[in-house]
Structures are given as C-alpha cells and as structure tokens.
Amino acid sequence: MSFYNSYILLHSWKQNYTTNLTMRKILVIGSGKSSSYLIKYFLDKSESEDLHITIGDINIENAKELIGNHNNAEAIILDVFDQDSRNNAIKNADIVVSMLPARFHIEVAKDCISYNKNMITASYISPEMQVLDIEAKAKGLVFMNEIGVDPGIDHMSAMKVLDTIREKGGKIILFESFTGGLVAPESDNNLWNYKFTWNPRNVVIAGQGGAAKFLQENKYKYIPYNRLFRRTEFLEVEGYGRFEAYANRDSLKYQSVYGLNNVKTLYRGTMRRVGFSRAWNMFVQLGMTDDSYTIDDSENMSYRDFVNTFLPYSPTDSVELKFRHNLKIDQDDIVWDKLEELDIFSSSKKVALKKATPAQILQKILMDTWTLKKEDKDMIVMYHKFGYELHGKMHQIDATMVTIGQDQTYTAMAKTVGLPVAMATLAILDGKIKTPGVQIPISKEVYTPILKELETNGIVFSEKEVPYLGYNMLNV
Amino acid sequence: MSFYNSYILLHSWKQNYTTNLTMRKILVIGSGKSSSYLIKYFLDKSESEDLHITIGDINIENAKELIGNHNNAEAIILDVFDQDSRNNAIKNADIVVSMLPARFHIEVAKDCISYNKNMITASYISPEMQVLDIEAKAKGLVFMNEIGVDPGIDHMSAMKVLDTIREKGGKIILFESFTGGLVAPESDNNLWNYKFTWNPRNVVIAGQGGAAKFLQENKYKYIPYNRLFRRTEFLEVEGYGRFEAYANRDSLKYQSVYGLNNVKTLYRGTMRRVGFSRAWNMFVQLGMTDDSYTIDDSENMSYRDFVNTFLPYSPTDSVELKFRHNLKIDQDDIVWDKLEELDIFSSSKKVALKKATPAQILQKILMDTWTLKKEDKDMIVMYHKFGYELHGKMHQIDATMVTIGQDQTYTAMAKTVGLPVAMATLAILDGKIKTPGVQIPISKEVYTPILKELETNGIVFSEKEVPYLGYNMLNV
C-alpha cells in the first residue's frame, strides 16, 4: 500500500514537472510502425493547441526517436498488462489513443470507462468493445474505432459520396470498394510488383477461413479460397496504371451500416498489381499458404525440400518439372520467373523454423525478397465505385486516392492510419466530435472535417463522373 | 420410488418370460442399416450357442423385421438417453453390442463399466472411450472397437500379412491400404460409376478439414483439399477392373499401432471407379462441397441458381458456358455428361432446403441420381500393398477383397461391418478373446479366428506375390 502511494506521488510529480497545468494531456499507448505521423501531428500542434503527449509502450526506443527532444512530449514504459501503471497513465490523461494490436485494446477501454476518458483506435470493433457501448453512452464518452485507413478512410470517403448521392435523391444500386497496401512505383522493382509494407503474415493467410461472399446484381455470390485469386477484376487509376483486385471475405459487412440494404451490387476487394494473384495462386493450389498444421522436421528443410513436400515423390524427376507439370505451367509463362526470383527451389537456403506451418515457411521465403529496403517507399491505393439511379438515369462516380510514403519511418501506411486517428483525437478533445458511444466514422459530423484536413495533408480523393458500367452493359 | 420399483419388476418379469435361464444374453443397441447380417448371424447361432438376443432401439420397426418371429430374440424400445431403461437393459445382458452412431457409444460404455459387461463397437475409439481403458482393464472387461469393415477388416487383414512378413524376418518398407464402398458392377449404370451405399453426407464432405498427410519414400507429403481429387492413383483388381484412389486425411494414424515406425511409405486411400475424382473435383473447385456457411435464400433456389451462385454474374452468358469457361472444360469432355446426368442445370428442380450449406444442397441434388434403387447391390473393395525386404531382396504382396451385397437389406456394407462384430461378440462371450481393455483387433488372438470365419462367409482376401514396384523402379 505504501509502495503504491509513493508510486503515485512520484508519478504525479513527474507529470507536474513536464506538464503545464493548462495543457491537454493525450496518452498514446503503443508506438509501433504506424505511429510516426500520428505523433508528428500531435507534436506539430502541441504549441498552438496546448497539448502534452505521453507515449506509453513496453519498448520506448521508437517513441523516443519520434519525439526527439520535443518539450511537450515524453515516452514512458507502459506494459498494458500491468494494471497499476496502466490505470495511472489513463487516469492522468485527458484522452487516450490505443495504437496497440487490436486484441489489447479492451484492457485500455475498460480503464477509459472507469476513469471517464474518451478513446480512439484504428481497429475493427471487437465484440468485447461493442459491449462497452452502453456504458460509454451512459457516461457520455466517445469511443471512436476504425478510423485508420482500412478501416477508416474507406468508411469516411465512401460515406461522403453515398450521403451526397442520397441527398440529391439518388438511389444507390452499386458500391464497390478496393484498397491496397503496395510498394510505390519508384521502388517497384521485382517481378511480383509487390513488397511487404505491412504485416507479412496477413498477406500470406489472406482469404482463408471461409468462402468470399458478395452481392452481384441482386445475387449472392460465393468464391472458395482455391478460386479467390483467379476471380480478380482490373482497375485503372489515372497516373498509376492498372491494378487488379480479389474479393474480401465478407463484402456485406457494412451493408446496413452504410445504408445499402437495397443495393444490387456490393463488393469489397484487395488491390494488387496486375499478375500478382495469378502467381500467388500457385502457392494456394499447392497448399503452401496453409496455416492449420505444422510440417514435420521443418527446421532442417531447404526451400527446395519445402516445395517438394507438396509434390509427388519421384526418384528421377526434378522438383521444377513436377511443379510445372502439377500446375500446368507452360515453358514461357512469366509466373515461372516470379518463382525463380524468390529462389524457392534453392537446396542450400534453409527454412530453419521449428515446427512451422506451410504459411510460416512461405512467409520466411518471401521475406528474403519482399522486405522493403531502406530507400523503398510504400503506397496506399483506394478505389470506390458508386452506381446510382437519379431521375430514371444511371450514373456512376469513381473515387480514387493514392498516397505514397516519404521513407521507411514516414510511410504511406503510417500516414493514412495515423493522421485520421490524430485528427479525430483533437476533434474529440475540442468537443467537435461529441456523440457518445462505441462508434465508427460514418457520420457527417466526423468525416467532413477530417476528410477536409486530410486533403491539406495530401490525402486527396479524386472523384469523377464516369459512364455507368454496372454488369448489364447491353441492358439485355 | 414405487413407480421405479414396479418398472423394474415388470421389466424383470418380461425378461424371464422370454429368456431361458441358461441362455446367454446379447444386447444389441441400435438396429440401423448395418445390423442385418449381425442379427442374422446371432439368430442362426442362437440354438447351437444358446443365445438370446435383445435388440434395443428408439424405433423398433427395422429390428422387428430382421427378427421375424424368431423365438430367441426380442425387440425393445430403448432410448439411449433414458438412463433407467438403458441401465436396466445393460444390467440384464451378458454382453453388449453398440451399433449406435459413434457419438452415442460413450453412455453405453459407462454403463458397461458399472455393470461389468464386455462391449463391442465398429467405430473409431473416441478420446472419451480411450479414457475408460484403465477401468476396463481393472475390471477385466474387453471393450472391442473398430471391428467393422473400415475400420475393422482393414486392421485384421493388414496385421495378418504384416505379422507373417515380420515372423519370417522381413522388414516392411511400404504399406498402402485402400477401401471403397461402391455400387456392384451389375448395378453400376450411371456415368459416375457411383451411388450412395452409405452416409451420403460423408461422401460430400470427404477430404475436408485439413491437408491429407502421408509418407512417400521417407518424405512427408501433404495434399490440400483443392488438389486431393487430382492426385489419385490407379489400382487394378482382378476380375473387377480398374479403380482409382485419393488420399485419406491422415495416413499415419496407425503407423505405430501397426508397428510401422521404420516404414518408408505409408498411404491410406479411398477407392472410386476411374474418372470419379476428376469429375468430383469440379464441385470442389467451385466451392459446392463447402459445409461451413449457409446460402442465403437456399429454399427458393433452383438447381441452376445454386450452380450460378459460384459463377460470376452475366446478363447474357449461360450458366453452362460460364461453368465450362471457369473450369476450362472442353466441348468433348466426358465430365460434362456427368454433370448433365445429375440435371444440375435444371431451372425447374428446386433446392427446397432452408438455410442450407452448399454441401447439403449438393447432397440433395446427388441423391436424386445416386440413391440405390430397390434392385441395386453394393460392393466393398479393399486393396493392401505390402512392400518388404527379405535377405537383401525386395518383395511385394498385394491383397485384395471384394464383397458384393445380396440386396438392399443384406448389403455388402452390412455384411462386412456386421459379421466381424458378431463374430467378435461370440468369441468374447466364449472367453476366446479375453485380453481386457479398450482395444482394436490387431492381435493374433483376435484376427486369426475372425478372418478364418469371415472366409467361410465369403469375405476372402486374395493375396499374391507381385514384383516390388515401390517408387524407385529404376533404382536411381
């Protein structure tokens, strides 16, 4: 008890030492990859907006680097599972931003309820988070979630156009939305036109866990995992060329939230450069993306042994020819060069992972080639299509956004995730966003000022009227 | 309390009325499809072996028909979840055969422990059943499981050859085992050369739930579900022509039980007639066998709508052409005729199943065509390959068994499942099988007399020495 009290005293003293009494105290928990722009935004505004920023993380190296020797910020060691230090940090803050991995938000959220603090995350609302809605409303607290890039900017930019169409009397009949985290054109120098700009694991296991479901001209459509990467469609972004997209698992997730219950076509997808999916499909077909079992003796395998695991035994035939034969790959197919670029048939490179799943091994192999180099830049691309009927005529608006990173700290991912989080934080602190409850940014009150401010930061949607294409071009 | 007592009295009186005091009382719980031969076997032996057979089921129609007016048997209504009647029936028996679906055995098994009764099932040992091993051994009870056809006859016939090879000093290097429940040649009159001779659901979802794993020349091999039906191998059975086989999910399940820890190749598979798997693969590829989600509005769909659900929308192109294009099916490919035979493109036939999974809908469509007709006969085929080294030379023994059903009551399935169960029951009753514990039929004590008696009932393995083929025929 006495230890606890002296801890509080020490902590309060420290707070007073660094914090002006009139300052508004923002607590950011978690300072990983996506926090650079978020923290920079707060620091840049700290004087004019009277902000003091505390960054809590279990490892404060990155936070310290981001803060530099700025006066209005400090980094503190904070283990989110250490209740005392978590409670104290939250109690002392005016508002809390959780940039932790999604599964850790709930501990922070419960404290925010206890100590009456507003809270912001960039993550999907978990069922546990949703449960707090009643208490948050009762206490008048704003718990803003899904306000990064995807989810986040996608919600806001889509709702803006959807609301505009509806306000002028239009009836939405089609909504398609695509996002991709990719490598910037200037750093796009491998045959896959792809590098890992975010969690590699999510890329390797993307699309698993159930059929993709969407709505096409009033018909529910389902694509099993093994067909997902062969049912892509092409998208053209002015100035950036051609992309392709494969279906996300549940395109209908936001149907009612977006007010699209009467829409005929609803599709959400993930963007890649053209040709990625057809090549990726080779791994899917052979079972190399499976994450449900471990490979025996994976530790001592070469990359070649790993590939051979998915091919029939032969005392004579090469792994290469078995691979080509199994997947019917022609001699002159470019997908072959993509495989060779990965050095996946190497008999000298070792897997060196104990009890690894195929997905884990494949991830390791890909990371050899697809890891961003120091000078590489990333890119976020978003593409929405809105089809609607107005006064008996069909219309379509296409909205596209491309953001390119500055370097490996100030990435496009960090920018598009961090800035909307930061802007929402300040707007809540200023009382501009005040509707309480566990929510996502789909109301005008939220998206209008944030989209506007994002524009001044270079995150701009280009909207244009295009001929309505839909799916029934001949009207038969 | 008084009700309970009078129930017992009534029950005992009924038992005494129908049972001679010296008779040995067999209780068979469950009298479904596979119990015909089992019951016939007991009835035929009831005079010479002094047997009284009680058949308990929740629905005794089938049991009554199988018994006819035989003196030494009776059918009683028995709900396995009604503890009192279950306890009483088991208490009054000398031995208990459970022919219930596998998940219901455990209730019976626990009573058998309580009342000191030996027990027989044809099902895989569940973890709950395995737990009873200690108590069964302590009480000296035989709990024999997996003594139907597969599992059952496969264990016994394999162990017989394996033990023989080992006894003469041979070293097993290869074991492959295949079983198929098929339609008999005389009733084989559809393009798929297949009809449902057992639980249709298991056929539709076969191979799902994880990659197939096996051992090939000392290398672990894995086949994902989406490749399973394209990685088949052919098997020739004298007098019955050609079959194909796809890999079972876990070929290594019995590796240590069979004493095959040093084997180089271990493969277990399911047999079909040639061409079945390549055609079945169409359903797998499109996602029509998926059992993990329900289709919206499945109730009002036509078969054609169902197929179209897995194909891209088009206002003009036919479902047929989209299907052909999606799976690259040539104009003259026989698989197309197989689809048409199922009438799967019918726009008048309705699914008429509420909230059904793709697998449930496909099952319904297939049952229209693949249900056995009254005059149809089924067939069980088994094929083992044993490769071994003896005195520095390689050898191979192939063992095959074919059993054809008599009619739709006395099926090959009921014969090959029911007879080994019945024979084991009598052998345990006679004290010929007496090693206690939860077990499967892999010891000589068990398999030698039963395989011999199965032969006199026409279930005969033809074993022959063949040149060792293995996988490295050129020894490179």
Interface residues (C-beta under 8 A of the other chain):
Chain A: G210 A211 K213 Q216 E217 K219 Y220 K221 Y222 I223 P224 Y225 N226 R227 R231 V284 Q285 L286 G287 D290 S292 Y293 I295 D296 D297 N308 T309 F310 L311 P312 Y313 S314 P315 T316 N326 P358 Y471 N472 M473 L474 N475 V476
Chain B: G210 A211 K213 Q216 E217 K219 Y220 K221 Y222 I223 P224 Y225 N226 R227 R231 V284 Q285 L286 G287 D290 S292 Y293 I295 D296 D297 N308 T309 F310 L311 P312 Y313 S314 P315 T316 N326 P358 Y471 N472 M473 L474 N475 V476
